[in-house]
């Protein structure tokens, strides 16, 4: 067992992040079809059969926690090989010292778009029932995750320690239900989950392997990431990493002819992970036309350029 003081001291000295590292090949998910009727009201011809429901999505827990006073945050990650239109999770744990305090979106649910690439919002709900937490995410505007086959944070679950209780050295979690409605069978949103910790194969999260906020770590090298969303309208976010010992950093936008249309950054910046929004306007504040644009990050020792698409 650990008390809060020792955990906070550990938080200050831990510098690595323990991710879920999900193994989720882009295979087709296969499930027993329990639908007696199709959405149009006709009998389901594949009732009782194993059917392919779309490309796999997998869920796992980060091995570690984040601490804030007596609040403990656990993180679930997802690897989505196709866009996901929502989630339904029943989450169980074995620690009587933890009381549910709330749930928040990870990057995968924050950065959602509709089928045309327009930024949308997904609603997230958490409700603690008799012995487990029910988490739902849904959208009335056909929002979907990126479906890029990359691992990212799905939800952050906050618990408070019971008064006088120590933080357990480990907590066992499993999902009693995991639904990930995919989009490849649209308008039939079928479950594409392929892997998650269930009751027969739970996961043990070590609380002494603290999971730090990714934005608190100092990168060891420059990196320019793909903008999101892409395609975009009316704005997009550009993320980049700056290591220690960097000097002047520039971030410029160019049109397809190579003409500079906007300077987003031309300054000395602190080392770390950064994110800048471009509102699809030039340096004079005028909206630019639809089309392909390039964004370039440069310093005295590094230059990288990536492409993005604006759709008006």
Phi, psi and omega in degrees: 000150179232143173270170186296322182300312182293326178295317181294323176298316178299322181302326184286336187253347180282133183238354180254160182244130179260102181272172181288329180051064184285136174260104187217084180296152183281055176269172177277132175284139181237128181225157173287124183279109181258009179280121177279332181233150173274165181304334180275003178092357180276157178300143181277115183288345181253019178301131179083358180257158172278126182232153173281129185249356181137186181281146189299145166233138183231147183235141177208164179264142170290135179276089182150170181225166169245141184244142172214101187057242180258016179259134182242130182244124174254149184236134171257140178243158178225145167243113185250108179281347169219158181302141182249134184264007179163181176216153169219115185230136168251115190247126180244148171217168190250013186255118176287353181277349186252130177243128183301134183234349179151168180223145179223161184284144166269181184300328182294326179269341177285321185261073181245152180222168172272185185293345178263003178089007179281137179300134180227181180232140175247133179277135180240130180231143174228133181219120180275121180265202187301317184221011180203168178259129175260123178242128180233138170229132183208168179214142174264001182243024176060036177291151182211155176285175185295325181061038187262004180072017179250146181280139178201165181294133179262299178217154172247127183249123182259134174234149172253143176286136173301139183306127180086354183271149173271156175286123178299149180289339176205152179229133179264129180239151165207160178255122176280338179212137177217107177244126175235094180291113179278179186243352185290338179260011183314135009275003175275105184272093185263152182291126181247014181294134179245334183209136176192157179286111180257186185296328180279341179220069181290170179242141177258121179259122180273122182279348176274351171265078189292136179264110180277153172302128182304328183287349180271347181275149180264120180297154179266350179205163176294149173204140174242124185257161179294137179295158180214133356284165178206115002298164184218160174183121010262354183216166179213160181246137180245123182251144179206157181247139179235123181277177175297152173077017181275153178252231181294134179237135181235142174227111184240154176248133179235149174276181187291343178272358179090006179277132178288126182251337182203141173249113182270334183206134174205075190197170170278129182239155178290148175297143180147192180260130187233158179215130180232139179262135172250127184266019178062038176235155179275186183295340178268001180086011180269137177299138178268163183282163174300150176147189181271135176229158178240139174242137187233127174255131183214152172214189180293340184235007187208140172215132176214147183224141177224161184255146175216164185232123176261128178238112179277000000 
